[in-house]
Amino acid sequence: MAKAPDSTGVAEAEREGADTAVGAARPPAPVAPRASRGFPSAVSRTGRVSGLDGLRTLAVALVIVHHVEPEALPGGAVAVDVFFTISGFVITRLLLAEYVRRGGISLMSFYRRRWLRLVPALLALCAFCVLLASTTDLWGFDGSLQAAGLSAAFLTNVVRATESGPYSDLTSPLAHTWSLGVEEQFYFLWPLLLLLLLRRVRARTVLLCTAALCVLPLLWRCVLWNPDAAHRIYNGTDTRADQLLAGALVAVALARLRSDDPRLALLRTWSGRLAWPALALLGLVAWQVPVTEDLGPWTAAWYTLGFLAVAALSATLVAALELRPEARLSRLLALTPLAWVGRNLSYGIYLWHYPVVRLLASLGVTEGRLAATVVLTLLMALLSYYAIEKPFLRRAHRARAPRPALAAAT
């Protein structure tokens, strides 16, 4: 069986809501029962969770080590699953909050904000790779023009899913953008489906439908599985959707529960108890399990049930960090350096780390390659954030801000 992909992606959260103070309780905003539209806590749960930002930093660090020193972290690709679940959670709770506030979801506004957040920095990376390919003899950037076109169209995962044998060179300079393709395709489809559910069924049914949707990709993977279908399963949005939907399920469930609901207290207690074991299991997989290698029966189990199991572990972490900001794990992940990097640089680090790895390999760098990769990637991520991402984020915020006349009337 051909080796499965080992890249990752992360889409940053919308820059909306105030940062969550570590250890500080966030009192829920009062929402009238009828005005809550069945999601009484949706509006109150929109602030940033610093622990989630720190978790992003930890996950992207695993990805870098996995790509530079794969023998040290053979299962580091599991960070992809964590990123997917975080993304599904953040996006869904923002969509639910908008639905409660406005009685609907502006899909065009949502897609525009996603474009402004993701695409400008991605296009800059694509241009950089094409420039290196056309002006140098660096083998790591051969074929960058077609790879850039696929990446910019978020189709890298589609191409890789069709390759049953070893991956071709068609996407290799930007192979890591396969996960951006999965997320962007999910971002296009999920808001449409969620809005349809919100308009047609009761809030409780929305929760049940989301839970049922989490199971469908597992059943579909079981139908598709054979060793030659590893790339199809690993790269397909339909076969990875449960990992994004697991985060969405957490968001829907928390929005459904009032602050005084005993079920919320139970969820808070058990997510707090299981958070450390969940993190330890994910760490064990990253350290000991070569999840992208051909391991016979283990690979079959991983590519069917394993993806959902990791999604459940990731969802447990997300729920614990959201509900227990005062817990030790939340405080650890919310340390200022970890949270700042996860909040502002994790997307840029994701974008640039893989081309940096290929650049150093093309230059023949072997000694200190991990340290060089980290330093150069951080520099490029900082440049990307301040020169490209931050200006476009300001445009996204201005587009979202209400007009002065409307604000005054409100």
C-alpha angles and dihedrals in degrees: 000000000000119000113266122234119279102193129111142205137199130191114203122233121258111273092243133123130025122294114265113245112230111248093006119119115233108221110219116247112247110256124181112241094243094042092052090067090215095309105089095170099042096099095044093053101065103094121109117268107219091200090061090052089053090049088055090055092050092048096049089049089056090051093053093049091046092054096044100037106018092169089061094052108018091168097044090119086079085084086076089066092051092051091050093053093047090050094050091050097048096044094047096050090050091050092049092049091052091048092053094045098045106020091242145037123255100221095185091052090049093050091047092053090048090051093050091048100047113019108057093056091043092052090051090054092048091050090050092053093047090049092053091047093052098043104035141044094233106143093207091072101045110132094020095140096064091036090054091051092052092045094049089051091046091238101121092103091050092055093045091049091060094055110091096177130044113330115267124230091252094101103014100112089056100021093134091069090077088094092052086057091053093049096044092049089050090049089055097048105033098060089051092051094042092051090050091052093046091053098043108036140035121272092253090055090051087059093048092047091051090051091049091049089056090063098047097074089053091054091045092051090052089053093048100041122124127122092261091055094061094105092045092054096041096049103034120107090211092052095045098040094101090067091057093039091053088065090044090053091055090051093050093046094050092046089053096055125078119222091253095047110121089217089062090052089051091049091049092051098048097041088053092051094047099042097087094044090049092051091046092052092049089049091050091053091050091048103042113015120078093207094177095053129089105261099159115228091009090058091051090052092046095048092051114028097009096070091055092045091054090046089055091051091048092048089052089055092047092051092048094050091048097046101033108045089152095056121107095248092051091049091049095051091042094061106135099248093047094045094045094051092046092047099045111017109029094092092048091046089052092049098047106033097078097049088046090053090051092045093054091045090051090051091051096244110164108147113077092358095149093051091046091049092051095048096045093044092051091050092051092045091052091049091048093049099048099035101038118005100045096050091050091047089057089055090051091052093048090051090052097045115099119249114262094246092051092045091051092049091050 
